[in-house]
């Protein structure tokens, strides 16, 4: 069970693993402007989804190091979403 507490509000979510690397997903409070609440995200810097995502974003600057982390939104049945992130080099 993943337990996330923010501003006195406790959210309990089931344990879920990344389908790309098998690591446990972490709870993360998304920025309010996204419309998401708490999502589960893969923070594994060695995840193949994350490492391979830098070339998946169309129309970005060549010097940009943006990629995507795998995430799931509990509010929509744990459907997968991509969360923009800075990729290491």
ChimeraX commands (.cxc) that place a marker at each C-alpha (Angstrom):
marker #1 position 0.00,0.00,0.00 radius 0.5
marker #1 position 1.34,3.41,-0.99 radius 0.5
marker #1 position 0.49,6.09,1.56 radius 0.5
marker #1 position 0.82,9.73,0.55 radius 0.5
marker #1 position 0.21,12.60,2.96 radius 0.5
marker #1 position -0.04,16.24,1.95 radius 0.5
marker #1 position -1.60,19.14,3.87 radius 0.5
marker #1 position -3.04,16.72,6.41 radius 0.5
marker #1 position -4.80,14.63,3.76 radius 0.5
marker #1 position -3.79,10.97,3.67 radius 0.5
marker #1 position -4.28,9.00,0.44 radius 0.5
marker #1 position -3.85,5.23,0.32 radius 0.5
marker #1 position -3.22,3.59,-3.04 radius 0.5
marker #1 position -2.48,-0.01,-3.95 radius 0.5
marker #1 position 1.09,-1.02,-4.73 radius 0.5
marker #1 position 1.69,-0.92,-8.49 radius 0.5
marker #1 position 4.82,-1.72,-10.46 radius 0.5
marker #1 position 6.19,-0.17,-13.65 radius 0.5
marker #1 position 5.53,-2.52,-16.58 radius 0.5
marker #1 position 8.81,-1.43,-18.19 radius 0.5
marker #1 position 11.29,-2.00,-15.35 radius 0.5
marker #1 position 9.31,-3.75,-12.59 radius 0.5
marker #1 position 10.11,-1.12,-9.92 radius 0.5
marker #1 position 7.42,0.04,-7.49 radius 0.5
marker #1 position 5.63,3.24,-8.56 radius 0.5
marker #1 position 5.84,6.20,-6.17 radius 0.5
marker #1 position 2.95,8.48,-5.20 radius 0.5
marker #1 position 3.34,12.04,-6.48 radius 0.5
marker #1 position 1.08,15.06,-6.12 radius 0.5
marker #1 position 0.77,16.55,-9.58 radius 0.5
marker #1 position 0.69,20.33,-10.08 radius 0.5
marker #1 position -2.86,21.72,-9.73 radius 0.5
marker #1 position -2.96,23.02,-13.31 radius 0.5
marker #1 position -2.74,19.45,-14.67 radius 0.5
marker #1 position -6.15,18.53,-13.29 radius 0.5
marker #1 position -4.65,15.39,-11.72 radius 0.5
marker #1 position -4.51,14.72,-8.04 radius 0.5
marker #1 position -2.09,12.11,-6.79 radius 0.5
marker #1 position -0.62,9.88,-9.48 radius 0.5
marker #1 position 1.77,6.95,-9.32 radius 0.5
marker #1 position 5.05,7.52,-11.16 radius 0.5
marker #1 position 8.18,5.53,-11.98 radius 0.5
marker #1 position 11.19,7.39,-10.59 radius 0.5
marker #1 position 13.70,4.77,-11.73 radius 0.5
marker #1 position 16.39,6.60,-13.71 radius 0.5
marker #1 position 17.34,3.28,-15.34 radius 0.5
marker #1 position 13.82,2.50,-16.58 radius 0.5
marker #1 position 13.90,1.69,-20.33 radius 0.5
marker #1 position 10.75,3.77,-20.87 radius 0.5
marker #1 position 12.41,6.82,-19.33 radius 0.5
marker #1 position 15.81,6.33,-20.97 radius 0.5
marker #1 position 14.32,5.72,-24.40 radius 0.5
marker #1 position 11.81,8.56,-24.26 radius 0.5
marker #1 position 14.13,11.43,-25.11 radius 0.5
marker #1 position 13.73,10.72,-28.84 radius 0.5
marker #1 position 9.95,10.18,-28.61 radius 0.5
marker #1 position 8.97,13.84,-28.21 radius 0.5
marker #1 position 8.26,15.49,-31.54 radius 0.5
marker #1 position 9.15,19.10,-32.37 radius 0.5
marker #1 position 11.39,19.77,-29.39 radius 0.5
marker #1 position 14.66,21.66,-29.57 radius 0.5
marker #1 position 17.73,19.51,-30.27 radius 0.5
marker #1 position 19.48,20.81,-27.14 radius 0.5
marker #1 position 16.47,19.96,-24.93 radius 0.5
marker #1 position 16.89,16.99,-22.61 radius 0.5
marker #1 position 13.19,16.32,-22.16 radius 0.5
marker #1 position 11.75,12.84,-21.96 radius 0.5
marker #1 position 8.88,11.05,-20.25 radius 0.5
marker #1 position 8.41,9.04,-17.10 radius 0.5
marker #1 position 5.81,6.30,-16.95 radius 0.5
marker #1 position 2.90,7.08,-14.64 radius 0.5
marker #1 position -0.60,5.88,-13.82 radius 0.5
marker #1 position -3.59,7.96,-12.80 radius 0.5
marker #1 position -5.67,6.25,-10.08 radius 0.5
marker #1 position -8.62,8.55,-10.85 radius 0.5
marker #1 position -9.09,6.99,-14.30 radius 0.5
marker #1 position -8.61,3.32,-13.45 radius 0.5
marker #1 position -4.79,3.44,-13.39 radius 0.5
marker #1 position -4.55,4.13,-17.11 radius 0.5
marker #1 position -0.97,4.99,-18.11 radius 0.5
marker #1 position 0.15,8.54,-18.79 radius 0.5
marker #1 position 3.49,10.09,-19.67 radius 0.5
marker #1 position 4.90,12.76,-17.39 radius 0.5
marker #1 position 7.40,15.18,-18.92 radius 0.5
marker #1 position 10.81,14.99,-17.24 radius 0.5
marker #1 position 14.43,15.97,-17.81 radius 0.5
marker #1 position 16.49,13.00,-19.05 radius 0.5
marker #1 position 20.09,12.47,-17.94 radius 0.5
marker #1 position 22.99,12.34,-20.38 radius 0.5
marker link #1:1,2 radius 0.2
marker link #1:2,3 radius 0.2
marker link #1:3,4 radius 0.2
marker link #1:4,5 radius 0.2
marker link #1:5,6 radius 0.2
marker link #1:6,7 radius 0.2
marker link #1:7,8 radius 0.2
marker link #1:8,9 radius 0.2
marker link #1:9,10 radius 0.2
marker link #1:10,11 radius 0.2
marker link #1:11,12 radius 0.2
marker link #1:12,13 radius 0.2
marker link #1:13,14 radius 0.2
marker link #1:14,15 radius 0.2
marker link #1:15,16 radius 0.2
marker link #1:16,17 radius 0.2
marker link #1:17,18 radius 0.2
marker link #1:18,19 radius 0.2
marker link #1:19,20 radius 0.2
marker link #1:20,21 radius 0.2
marker link #1:21,22 radius 0.2
marker link #1:22,23 radius 0.2
marker link #1:23,24 radius 0.2
marker link #1:24,25 radius 0.2
marker link #1:25,26 radius 0.2
marker link #1:26,27 radius 0.2
marker link #1:27,28 radius 0.2
marker link #1:28,29 radius 0.2
marker link #1:29,30 radius 0.2
marker link #1:30,31 radius 0.2
marker link #1:31,32 radius 0.2
marker link #1:32,33 radius 0.2
marker link #1:33,34 radius 0.2
marker link #1:34,35 radius 0.2
marker link #1:35,36 radius 0.2
marker link #1:36,37 radius 0.2
marker link #1:37,38 radius 0.2
marker link #1:38,39 radius 0.2
marker link #1:39,40 radius 0.2
marker link #1:40,41 radius 0.2
marker link #1:41,42 radius 0.2
marker link #1:42,43 radius 0.2
marker link #1:43,44 radius 0.2
marker link #1:44,45 radius 0.2
marker link #1:45,46 radius 0.2
marker link #1:46,47 radius 0.2
marker link #1:47,48 radius 0.2
marker link #1:48,49 radius 0.2
marker link #1:49,50 radius 0.2
marker link #1:50,51 radius 0.2
marker link #1:51,52 radius 0.2
marker link #1:52,53 radius 0.2
marker link #1:53,54 radius 0.2
marker link #1:54,55 radius 0.2
marker link #1:55,56 radius 0.2
marker link #1:56,57 radius 0.2
marker link #1:57,58 radius 0.2
marker link #1:58,59 radius 0.2
marker link #1:59,60 radius 0.2
marker link #1:60,61 radius 0.2
marker link #1:61,62 radius 0.2
marker link #1:62,63 radius 0.2
marker link #1:63,64 radius 0.2
marker link #1:64,65 radius 0.2
marker link #1:65,66 radius 0.2
marker link #1:66,67 radius 0.2
marker link #1:67,68 radius 0.2
marker link #1:68,69 radius 0.2
marker link #1:69,70 radius 0.2
marker link #1:70,71 radius 0.2
marker link #1:71,72 radius 0.2
marker link #1:72,73 radius 0.2
marker link #1:73,74 radius 0.2
marker link #1:74,75 radius 0.2
marker link #1:75,76 radius 0.2
marker link #1:76,77 radius 0.2
marker link #1:77,78 radius 0.2
marker link #1:78,79 radius 0.2
marker link #1:79,80 radius 0.2
marker link #1:80,81 radius 0.2
marker link #1:81,82 radius 0.2
marker link #1:82,83 radius 0.2
marker link #1:83,84 radius 0.2
marker link #1:84,85 radius 0.2
marker link #1:85,86 radius 0.2
marker link #1:86,87 radius 0.2
marker link #1:87,88 radius 0.2
marker link #1:88,89 radius 0.2
view
